[in-house]
């Protein structure tokens, strides 16, 4: 059985669309890796910690998927906003700039670990304050890395995407699906 160690509705939708059978058992807390890690290492290690936390609660024959998405701009990792003021600051930084979205993932099964990360460049048009405030008032940015959802109202901020669109949503589904199929094939032999 596949277990998604995330409460993200976007990851749930992407896995449902893939046709994979799975259950959801979210990691209990956000994990913030320590040390001087690159954005890729940070996203992967956070995903791995989530997968390990959940895997410890299930039989090892299950596949546990952990994932973490971060936004990276000018040497800064931008996570989820703490409040409306934080969301405003994030969106103002992204306005008129190109940032990178990193989604790290980890699959744990029978003590074997598969890790990976996708990187996508996203360019925002210049945003006006009134539209930033209206977007924040919608409540949409509060549970998303970088304070926006490309698949929802935040789509009007995005001028260009270079890379995997689904990665920006929170899960590079093609890469993850391919890895899961590989794990399942290994277990049949």
C-alpha positions in Angstrom: 0.0 0.0 0.0 1.1 3.6 -0.7 0.9 6.0 2.2 1.1 9.7 1.6 2.7 11.4 4.6 1.1 14.8 3.8 -2.2 16.5 4.3 -1.8 18.6 1.2 -5.0 18.6 -0.9 -2.8 19.3 -4.0 -0.7 16.2 -3.5 -3.8 14.1 -2.8 -5.3 15.3 -6.1 -2.2 14.6 -8.1 -1.9 11.1 -6.7 -5.6 10.5 -7.4 -5.1 11.6 -11.0 -2.2 9.2 -11.4 -4.5 6.2 -10.7 -2.4 5.0 -7.8 -4.2 3.6 -4.7 -3.1 5.2 -1.5 -4.1 6.4 1.9 -3.3 9.6 3.7 -1.4 9.7 7.0 0.2 13.1 7.4 3.4 13.6 9.3 2.5 15.3 12.6 4.7 18.3 12.3 6.6 20.4 9.8 10.2 19.4 9.8 12.9 22.0 9.4 16.3 20.5 8.6 19.2 22.2 10.3 22.6 23.1 9.1 23.8 24.9 5.9 21.9 23.0 3.3 21.2 23.9 -0.3 17.5 24.4 -1.2 17.5 21.0 -2.9 19.0 19.3 0.2 16.6 21.1 2.5 13.5 20.0 0.5 14.8 16.4 0.3 15.8 16.1 3.9 12.5 17.5 5.1 10.6 15.1 2.8 12.7 12.2 4.1 12.1 13.1 7.7 8.3 13.2 7.1 8.4 9.8 5.3 10.5 8.3 8.2 8.1 9.6 10.8 5.1 8.0 9.1 6.9 4.8 8.1 7.7 4.1 11.7 3.9 3.7 12.3 3.3 1.1 9.6 4.4 -2.3 8.4 7.6 -2.0 6.3 6.0 -3.6 3.3 4.1 -0.3 2.7 5.6 2.5 0.5 5.6 5.8 2.4 5.8 9.0 0.4 7.1 12.2 2.0 7.3 15.5 0.2 8.2 19.1 0.9 8.0 22.1 -1.4 9.9 25.3 -0.9 10.3 28.5 -2.9 13.8 30.0 -3.2 14.7 33.5 -4.1 17.9 35.5 -3.7 19.5 33.0 -1.3 16.4 32.7 0.9 14.2 29.7 1.4 10.6 30.9 1.5 8.2 28.5 3.2 4.5 29.0 4.2 3.5 32.3 5.6 2.9 32.7 9.4 0.3 35.4 9.0 -1.1 37.9 6.5 1.8 40.3 6.9 4.2 37.5 6.2 2.2 36.5 3.1 2.3 40.1 1.9 6.1 40.3 2.3 6.5 37.0 0.4 4.3 38.0 -2.5 6.0 41.5 -2.7 9.4 39.8 -2.9 8.2 37.4 -5.7 6.6 40.3 -7.6 8.4 41.0 -10.9 11.1 38.3 -10.2 11.9 34.8 -11.1 12.2 32.3 -8.3 12.8 28.5 -8.1 10.4 26.0 -6.7 12.0 22.9 -5.2 10.0 19.8 -4.3 11.9 17.1 -2.5 10.4 13.7 -2.2 11.3 10.5 -0.4 10.0 7.0 -0.7 10.6 4.5 2.1 9.9 0.8 1.8 11.5 -2.2 3.5 14.3 -0.1 4.8 15.1 1.1 1.3 15.0 4.8 0.6 14.6 6.6 -2.7 15.1 10.4 -2.7 14.7 13.0 -5.4 14.0 16.6 -6.1 12.6 18.6 -9.0 13.3 22.3 -9.6 11.1 24.6 -11.6 11.7 28.3 -12.4 8.6 30.5 -12.0 8.4 34.2 -13.1 5.9 36.5 -11.6 4.6 39.7 -13.3 4.7 42.9 -11.2 1.9 42.7 -8.7 0.0 45.7 -7.4 -0.7 46.1 -3.7 -4.5 46.0 -4.0 -4.4 42.6 -5.8 -1.9 41.2 -3.2 -4.2 42.3 -0.4 -7.3 40.9 -2.2 -5.5 37.6 -2.7 -4.4 37.4 0.9 -8.0 38.2 2.0 -9.2 35.1 0.0 -7.2 33.0 2.5 -5.6 31.0 -0.3 -2.0 31.8 0.3 -1.9 30.8 3.9 -1.0 27.1 3.6 1.3 27.3 0.6 5.1 27.7 0.1 5.7 31.2 -1.2 2.2 32.2 -0.3 0.6 31.3 -3.7 -1.1 28.5 -5.5 -0.3 28.3 -9.2 -3.4 26.0 -9.7 -5.8 28.4 -8.1 -6.2 32.2 -8.0 -2.5 32.7 -7.8 -2.3 31.6 -11.5 -2.8 35.2 -12.6 0.5 36.2 -11.0 2.5 33.7 -13.0 4.0 35.1 -16.2 6.1 32.0 -17.1 7.1 28.5 -15.9 10.2 26.7 -16.9 10.0 23.1 -15.9 7.4 20.8 -14.3 4.1 22.6 -13.6 3.0 19.9 -11.2 6.2 20.4 -9.2 5.0 24.0 -8.5 1.7 22.5 -7.3 3.6 20.4 -4.7 4.5 17.1 -6.3 6.6 16.2 -9.4 4.1 13.5 -10.2 5.8 12.0 -13.2 9.1 11.5 -11.3 7.3 10.2 -8.2 5.0 7.8 -10.2 8.0 6.5 -12.1 9.9 5.8 -8.9 6.9 4.1 -7.3 6.5 1.8 -10.4 10.2 0.9 -10.1 9.8 0.0 -6.5 6.8 -2.1 -7.2 8.6 -3.9 -10.1 11.5 -4.7 -7.8 9.2 -6.4 -5.3 7.6 -8.6 -8.0 11.0 -10.1 -8.9 
